[in-house]
Amino acid sequence: LSDTIGLRGAVSLSHHFLKDRIREGDRVVDATCGNGHDTLLLAQLVGGSGRVWAFDIQEEALQNTRRLLTERGCIDRVEIVGSGHENLDRIINTPLAGIVFNLGYLPGKNRGVTTRPDQTVSALHQAGTLLQSGGIITVCIYTGHEGGIEEGEAVEKWASSLPGDEFSAWVCRQPNRTSTAPYLLLVEKR
Ligand SMILES: C[S@@+](CC[C@H](N)C(=O)[O-])C[C@H]1O[C@@H](n2cnc3c(N)ncnc32)[C@H](O)[C@@H]1O
């Protein structure tokens, strides 16, 4: 399962929680599939009887994800969705065990195409509604690029508005790295 080991950064920490929580047969979403690494982990965790929807707005990301999942023999359980995650609840109407956001830009590509706070927060609102009891939302947040700090603030504002009797929300930062190091926001529906 997956190449991420240890707890070196926000992505590996998110994978730790996903491995703990996602089970065979679950339905899950990768809201920003990019090069497909998170989609691959999700596809491995849900197995042949599960379902993964992988969203992205860039053709290259969709192709990269399709290629990786095909190479790794998991494409059968994955639906690649060429649409923004702000359309989440127009496309999915089933309860979800996990919803993964990995914000920012496609690594190695045009930094002009990044996730946007208004769309991210809209998608997170929808994700909170679609999440099943015991399900988790993971959000890896990058503040090193233009607009990244504002996006992190918007995501934290959304999380702080969640009713505490229904959701547990966590922010996980690394105090021994620079202030621009990626960090993880985690939400569980009780
Ligand atoms: C940091 S990358 C994701 C990395 C990916 N999870 C992986 O494992 O390789 C962020 C991705 O979000 C995508 N993105 C930007 N705005 C989006 C939106 N509104 N809906 C879905 N994806 C979006 C970008 O195209 C980019 O590929």
The ligand as an SDF file (V2000), in Angstrom:
LIG
                    3D

 27 29  0  0  0  0  0  0  0  0999 V2000
   -1.2540   19.6720   -5.0390 C   0  0  0  0  0  0  0  0  0  0  0  0
   -2.0800   19.1250   -6.4980 S   0  0  0  0  0  0  0  0  0  0  0  0
   -2.7840   17.5840   -5.9890 C   0  0  0  0  0  0  0  0  0  0  0  0
   -1.7870   16.4590   -5.8150 C   0  0  0  0  0  0  0  0  0  0  0  0
   -2.4230   15.0870   -5.8660 C   0  0  0  0  0  0  0  0  0  0  0  0
   -3.3470   14.8510   -4.7770 N   0  0  0  0  0  0  0  0  0  0  0  0
   -1.4140   13.9630   -5.9800 C   0  0  0  0  0  0  0  0  0  0  0  0
   -1.4640   13.0140   -5.1660 O   0  0  0  0  0  0  0  0  0  0  0  0
   -0.6000   13.9890   -6.8960 O   0  0  0  0  0  0  0  0  0  0  0  0
   -3.5250   20.1730   -6.5590 C   0  0  0  0  0  0  0  0  0  0  0  0
   -4.4610   19.8700   -7.7260 C   0  0  0  0  0  0  0  0  0  0  0  0
   -5.6900   20.5730   -7.5270 O   0  0  0  0  0  0  0  0  0  0  0  0
   -6.2370   20.8200   -8.7940 C   0  0  0  0  0  0  0  0  0  0  0  0
   -7.3300   21.7900   -8.6970 N   0  0  0  0  0  0  0  0  0  0  0  0
   -7.2850   23.1310   -8.6970 C   0  0  0  0  0  0  0  0  0  0  0  0
   -8.5270   23.6500   -8.5790 N   0  0  0  0  0  0  0  0  0  0  0  0
   -9.3930   22.5830   -8.5230 C   0  0  0  0  0  0  0  0  0  0  0  0
  -10.8100   22.4660   -8.4180 C   0  0  0  0  0  0  0  0  0  0  0  0
  -11.6000   23.5390   -8.3370 N   0  0  0  0  0  0  0  0  0  0  0  0
  -11.3320   21.2230   -8.3870 N   0  0  0  0  0  0  0  0  0  0  0  0
  -10.5410   20.1280   -8.4790 C   0  0  0  0  0  0  0  0  0  0  0  0
   -9.1960   20.1730   -8.5810 N   0  0  0  0  0  0  0  0  0  0  0  0
   -8.6320   21.3960   -8.6030 C   0  0  0  0  0  0  0  0  0  0  0  0
   -5.0330   21.2820   -9.6020 C   0  0  0  0  0  0  0  0  0  0  0  0
   -5.2950   21.1650  -10.9760 O   0  0  0  0  0  0  0  0  0  0  0  0
   -3.9410   20.3350   -9.0840 C   0  0  0  0  0  0  0  0  0  0  0  0
   -3.7850   19.2290   -9.9490 O   0  0  0  0  0  0  0  0  0  0  0  0
  1  2  1  0
  2  3  1  0
  2 10  1  0
  3  4  1  0
  4  5  1  0
  5  6  1  0
  5  7  1  0
  7  8  2  0
  7  9  1  0
 10 11  1  0
 11 12  1  0
 11 26  1  0
 12 13  1  0
 13 14  1  0
 13 24  1  0
 14 15  1  0
 14 23  1  0
 15 16  2  0
 16 17  1  0
 17 18  1  0
 17 23  2  0
 18 19  1  0
 18 20  2  0
 20 21  1  0
 21 22  2  0
 22 23  1  0
 24 25  1  0
 24 26  1  0
 26 27  1  0
M  CHG  2   2   1   9  -1
M  END
$$$$
